[in-house]
Amino acid sequence: MRSAEIVILLTACLCLINSVQALVYCPSADLTGDRFVDLEDLLLIANQWLKTDPCVPDDMAYIPYGGYEMGDHLLEGTSSELPLHPVLLDSFIIGKYEVTNRQYCDFLNAAQDDNEIKVDAGTVYASSDDSNSYPYCDTSTNSSYSQIDYNDVSQTFRVRKKGDPPRDMSNDPMVMVSWYGAAAYCNFRSKQEQYQQCYDINDPNWECDFSKKGYRLPTEAEWEYAARGRKPYRRFPWGDTINHDSANYRANGSAYTYDTSSYTTYTFHPNWNDGIYPYTSPVGSFSDNFFRLFDMTGNVWEWCNDWYDSTYYSTSPYHNPHGPINGTFRVLRGGSWKYDASHCRVALRCSSSATRSDGKTSSAFVWYGNFPLLTVHRLTLPATVLLTLRISL
């Protein structure tokens, strides 16, 4: 081989190496990995930009406008998870974490100071609820699951410590809260931050006014969309398998092929099993999903705003479905520390009486904003804000 040919070959090799380095140091705009830079990639770029937007609170995440096919794509659940149906949602902002014991305790103390609540036999109600028809939450007086103590003398609430050595439960999700208690907390946050209150507690059904600018519970469609992230048709927010590295649930590797735990019997998470129920974990103990949301699977069930109807998917509207206009039960999503892997599937639907509270359910909140997604001057435009809270049972 002539020397000139060798020089040309070496030059070509160096160019190839430099091109590879350029690809490494100049990441592609193809964020979805489909080999095309299209609207989906621009939506993701906008989402990344909005994550640091000063208008988005630090404890909340922006979910971009988009659509997906809602339901059980793996055909392993119940008939209530079918049929698969397309849904289109406006952008919204949702809490990154489940509402904590500390946050809810602060609400109770503020409401007590304003004479908005009363405590009867260890259960909290609105002061105006003469018949005690709409319980908010239980205290430790009548439920060992509750991590909220109430002092009758000082008329104050405080978060308990649990276990030996005692563990501060302030940052664990609030449990023993009913759907009404979750909605009341949303109203409290709206009032505290000078937004409109979405729930009318004088309405027997506490219907949500979606035209109001304030905190509310997420719709079931919003919850599933947010939980799925950019893995829309997988079993869990991160993929198709689950173990204790990814969520706080009752594991059993011999029960489901997608539970990759080594256990052959149902086993609580060893990090949080202190022998005293509930075995909740502090919010944010596991990795977040693409939208930077934590604990969308496991830890505690989360209330959604919707009434529950097992056949609703057959008639669900395409754009921003809000659920049935009435019902007997409210929707729960996400599984909990006491339930197995099958209950942690993002497609799974569950329900409970709105008055029910237990140690396996919490709440979530969403801030719903219908401002244009890709408008550079977004901050100069009017924004309709609806905040959605993640709150458990």
C-alpha positions in Angstrom: 0.0 0.0 0.0 1.4 3.4 -1.0 2.1 6.0 1.7 -0.5 8.4 0.2 -3.2 5.7 0.5 -2.2 5.1 4.1 -2.5 8.8 4.9 -6.0 8.9 3.3 -7.1 5.8 5.2 -5.9 7.2 8.5 -7.6 10.5 7.8 -10.8 8.7 7.1 -10.5 6.7 10.3 -9.9 9.9 12.3 -12.9 11.6 10.7 -15.0 8.6 11.6 -13.8 8.6 15.2 -14.5 12.4 15.4 -18.0 11.9 14.0 -18.7 9.3 16.6 -17.4 11.6 19.3 -19.6 14.4 17.9 -22.6 12.1 18.2 -21.7 11.4 21.8 -21.2 15.0 22.7 -24.2 16.3 20.6 -27.1 14.2 21.7 -29.9 13.6 19.2 -33.2 15.4 19.3 -34.8 12.1 18.7 -35.9 11.6 22.3 -38.4 8.9 21.6 -35.8 6.7 19.8 -38.0 6.2 16.8 -35.3 7.6 14.4 -37.5 10.6 13.6 -37.6 14.1 15.1 -41.3 14.8 15.1 -44.0 16.4 17.3 -43.6 13.7 20.0 -39.9 14.8 20.4 -40.9 18.5 20.5 -43.5 17.7 23.2 -40.8 16.0 25.3 -38.4 18.9 24.8 -41.1 21.3 25.9 -41.8 19.1 28.9 -38.1 19.1 29.9 -38.1 22.9 29.5 -41.2 23.3 31.7 -39.7 21.1 34.5 -37.6 24.1 35.4 -40.2 26.7 34.7 -40.6 29.0 37.8 -44.4 28.9 37.3 -44.4 25.1 38.0 -44.1 24.5 41.8 -41.1 22.4 42.8 -43.3 19.6 44.1 -45.3 19.3 40.9 -44.6 18.0 37.4 -45.9 19.2 34.0 -47.7 16.7 31.9 -47.9 17.7 28.2 -51.0 17.7 26.1 -51.3 14.3 24.4 -53.3 11.2 23.7 -53.0 7.5 24.4 -55.1 4.3 24.3 -56.5 3.7 27.8 -57.0 0.3 29.2 -55.4 -3.2 29.5 -53.2 -3.8 26.5 -51.9 -7.1 27.9 -55.4 -8.5 28.3 -54.7 -9.9 31.8 -57.1 -7.8 33.9 -60.8 -7.7 34.4 -63.5 -6.6 31.9 -63.7 -3.2 33.6 -60.3 -2.4 32.0 -61.7 -2.9 28.5 -62.4 -2.0 25.8 -59.2 -0.2 24.9 -60.2 3.3 23.8 -58.4 6.5 22.7 -58.2 9.4 25.0 -56.9 13.0 24.4 -56.0 15.1 27.4 -55.1 18.8 27.7 -51.8 19.5 29.5 -51.9 19.5 33.3 -49.6 19.7 36.3 -49.7 17.0 38.9 -48.1 16.5 42.3 -44.8 14.5 42.1 -45.6 12.9 45.4 -48.5 11.5 47.4 -49.8 13.9 50.0 -47.9 13.3 53.2 -48.9 13.0 56.9 -47.2 16.3 57.6 -49.0 18.1 54.8 -52.4 16.7 55.9 -51.7 17.4 59.5 -50.9 21.1 58.7 -54.3 21.2 56.9 -56.1 19.8 59.9 -54.5 22.3 62.3 -55.2 25.2 60.0 -58.8 24.1 59.6 -59.2 23.6 63.4 -57.9 27.1 64.0 -60.6 28.4 61.6 -63.3 26.3 63.2 -63.9 24.5 59.9 -63.6 21.0 61.3 -64.6 19.0 64.4 -63.5 15.7 65.8 -66.1 13.1 66.9 -65.0 9.8 68.4 -61.6 10.1 66.7 -63.0 10.9 63.2 -62.7 14.3 61.6 -65.7 16.0 59.9 -66.5 19.4 58.6 -68.0 21.6 61.3 -71.0 22.2 59.1 -71.6 18.4 58.8 -74.4 18.1 61.5 -75.2 14.4 60.6 -71.5 13.4 60.3 -72.2 12.1 56.8 -68.9 13.1 55.2 -65.9 11.9 57.2 -62.6 13.4 56.3 -60.1 11.1 58.1 -59.5 8.9 61.1 -57.0 9.8 63.9 -55.0 7.3 66.0 -57.8 7.4 68.6 -60.0 5.1 66.5 -57.5 3.6 64.0 -54.1 2.2 64.7 -53.3 2.7 61.0 -53.6 6.4 61.3 -50.4 8.3 61.9 -52.2 11.4 63.1 -52.7 12.0 66.8 -55.3 14.4 68.2 -55.1 16.1 71.6 -58.5 16.8 73.0 -57.2 19.3 75.5 -55.1 21.5 73.2 -57.3 20.6 70.2 -54.2 20.1 68.0 -53.0 17.4 65.6 -49.6 16.0 65.3 -47.8 13.3 63.3 -46.9 10.2 65.1 -43.6 8.2 65.3 -43.7 4.4 64.6 -41.6 1.4 65.3 -38.5 0.6 67.4 -36.4 2.7 67.1 -39.2 5.3 66.5 -39.4 6.5 62.9 -40.9 9.9 62.1 -43.9 9.3 59.8 -44.1 12.9 58.6 -42.9 12.2 55.1 -45.0 9.0 54.6 -48.2 9.3 52.6 -51.3 10.2 54.6 -53.6 7.2 55.1 -57.0 6.7 56.7 -58.4 9.5 54.6 -61.8 9.3 52.7 -62.5 10.7 49.2 -64.2 13.6 51.0 -61.1 14.2 53.1 -59.1 14.2 49.9 -61.4 16.7 48.2 -61.4 18.9 51.4 -57.6 19.0 51.3 -57.7 20.2 47.7 -60.0 23.0 48.7 -57.6 23.9 51.6 -54.7 24.1 49.3 -56.6 26.3 46.9 -57.7 28.6 49.6 -54.2 28.7 51.1 -52.7 29.6 47.7 -55.5 32.0 46.7 -57.0 29.8 44.0 -60.6 29.0 43.4 -62.0 26.1 45.4 -63.2 23.3 43.0 -65.4 21.4 45.4 -68.7 22.6 46.9 -68.9 20.8 50.3 -72.6 21.9 50.5 -73.4 19.8 47.5 -74.4 16.3 48.6 -72.1 14.8 45.9 -69.3 17.3 46.3 -69.1 17.6 42.5 -65.9 19.0 41.1 -66.3 22.3 39.1 -63.8 21.8 36.3 -64.2 25.4 35.2 -62.6 26.6 38.5 -59.0 27.5 38.8 -57.8 25.5 41.8 -56.6 22.1 43.2 -58.6 19.0 42.6 -58.1 15.2 42.4 -56.9 13.8 39.0 -59.4 12.2 36.7 -58.9 8.5 36.1 -57.7 9.2 32.6 -55.2 11.8 33.8 -53.9 9.5 36.5 -53.3 6.6 34.0 -51.7 8.8 31.4 -49.4 10.3 34.0 -48.5 6.9 35.5 -47.7 5.4 32.2 -45.2 8.2 31.2 -43.6 7.5 27.9 -44.0 3.7 28.2 -47.7 3.9 27.4 -48.5 0.2 27.0 -46.3 -1.5 29.5 -47.5 -3.2 32.7 -45.9 -0.7 35.1 -44.6 2.8 34.8 -41.0 1.6 34.1 -41.6 -1.7 32.1 -43.2 -5.1 32.4 -41.6 -6.6 35.5 -41.7 -5.6 39.2 -39.8 -6.3 42.4 -38.9 -4.6 45.7 -36.3 -2.5 44.0 -39.0 -0.6 42.1 -42.0 -0.4 44.5 -43.4 -1.0 47.9 -45.9 -3.8 47.5 -46.5 -7.4 48.7 -44.1 -9.4 46.6 -44.3 -13.1 45.6 -42.2 -14.3 42.7 -44.1 -17.6 42.4 -47.4 -15.9 42.0 -46.9 -13.9 38.7 -44.3 -14.4 36.0 -43.8 -10.6 35.9 -43.0 -10.5 39.7 -39.2 -11.1 39.6 -38.8 -11.3 43.4 -37.0 -14.3 44.9 -39.8 -14.8 47.4 -42.1 -17.9 47.1 -44.6 -16.6 49.6 -46.3 -13.2 49.9 -43.7 -10.9 51.5 -44.0 -7.2 52.6 -41.1 -4.9 51.7 -38.3 -5.7 54.3 -37.3 -2.0 54.5 -40.7 -0.9 55.8 -42.0 -4.0 57.6 -41.5 -3.0 61.2 -44.2 -5.2 62.5 -46.6 -2.3 62.9 -49.2 -1.5 60.2 -49.2 0.3 57.9 -45.9 -0.6 56.1 -45.8 2.6 54.1 -42.6 4.1 52.8 -41.6 7.8 52.7 -42.7 9.4 49.5 -40.1 9.4 46.8 -38.3 6.3 48.2 -38.2 4.7 44.7 -37.2 5.9 41.2 -39.5 8.3 39.4 -41.1 7.7 36.0 -40.5 9.7 32.9 -42.8 12.6 34.1 -40.8 12.7 37.4 -43.7 11.2 39.4 -43.0 9.0 42.4 -44.9 6.0 43.8 -47.5 5.8 41.0 -47.3 2.1 41.7 -47.4 0.6 45.2 -47.1 2.3 48.6 -50.8 3.5 48.9 -53.9 3.5 46.7 -54.7 6.9 45.3 -58.1 8.6 45.0 -59.2 9.8 41.6 -62.0 12.4 41.1 -64.2 10.0 39.1 -67.2 8.0 40.1 -66.6 4.4 39.3 -68.5 2.4 36.6 -67.2 -1.0 35.5 -68.6 -0.4 32.0 -67.5 3.3 31.6 -64.8 2.5 29.0 -67.5 1.5 26.5 -69.0 5.0 26.5 -66.0 7.2 27.6 -65.7 10.4 25.6 -62.4 11.0 23.7 -61.5 14.5 24.9 -60.8 15.0 28.7 -63.1 12.3 30.1 -64.3 13.1 33.6 -66.0 9.8 34.5 -69.7 9.0 35.0 -72.0 11.8 36.1 -73.0 9.8 39.3 -72.3 6.6 41.1 -71.9 4.8 44.4 -68.1 4.4 44.5 -65.1 6.5 43.6 -62.1 5.4 41.6 -58.9 4.2 43.3 -55.6 3.6 41.4 -52.0 2.4 41.9 -52.0 -0.5 44.4 -50.4 -0.4 47.8 -47.9 -1.9 50.3 -50.5 -4.6 51.2 -51.4 -5.7 47.7 -49.6 -7.9 45.2 -48.0 -7.2 41.9 -51.2 -7.6 39.9 -52.8 -4.7 41.8 -49.8 -2.5 40.9 -50.5 -2.7 37.1 -51.2 0.8 35.7 -54.3 -0.4 33.9 -55.9 -1.9 37.0 -59.1 -0.1 38.2 -60.4 -0.3 41.7 -63.1 1.5 43.7 -64.3 2.3 47.2 -67.0 4.1 49.0 -66.2 7.8 49.2 -66.7 7.7 53.0 -64.2 4.8 53.4 -60.7 5.4 54.8 -58.0 2.8 55.5 -54.3 2.4 55.8 -53.7 1.5 52.2 -55.0 4.6 50.4 -53.7 8.1 50.0 -54.3 11.1 47.7 -52.8 12.8 44.7 -53.3 16.3 43.3 -53.1 17.8 39.9 -52.7 21.4 38.7 -54.4 21.4 35.4 -53.3 24.1 33.0 -54.7 24.6 29.5 -52.1 27.0 28.2 -50.5 26.4 24.8 -47.8 23.8 25.0 -45.2 25.0 22.5 -45.9 28.7 22.6 -42.6 30.4 23.5 -44.4 33.3 25.1 -46.5 31.0 27.3 -45.9 33.1 30.4 -47.6 36.1 28.7 -50.8 34.1 28.0 -53.8 33.6 30.3 -53.5 30.3 32.1 -56.4 28.4 33.4 -55.0 26.5 36.4 -56.5 23.4 37.9 -54.3 21.7 40.5 -54.6 18.0 41.0 -53.7 16.3 44.3 -52.6 12.8 44.8 -54.3 11.6 48.0 -54.7 8.1 49.4 -57.4 6.2 51.2 
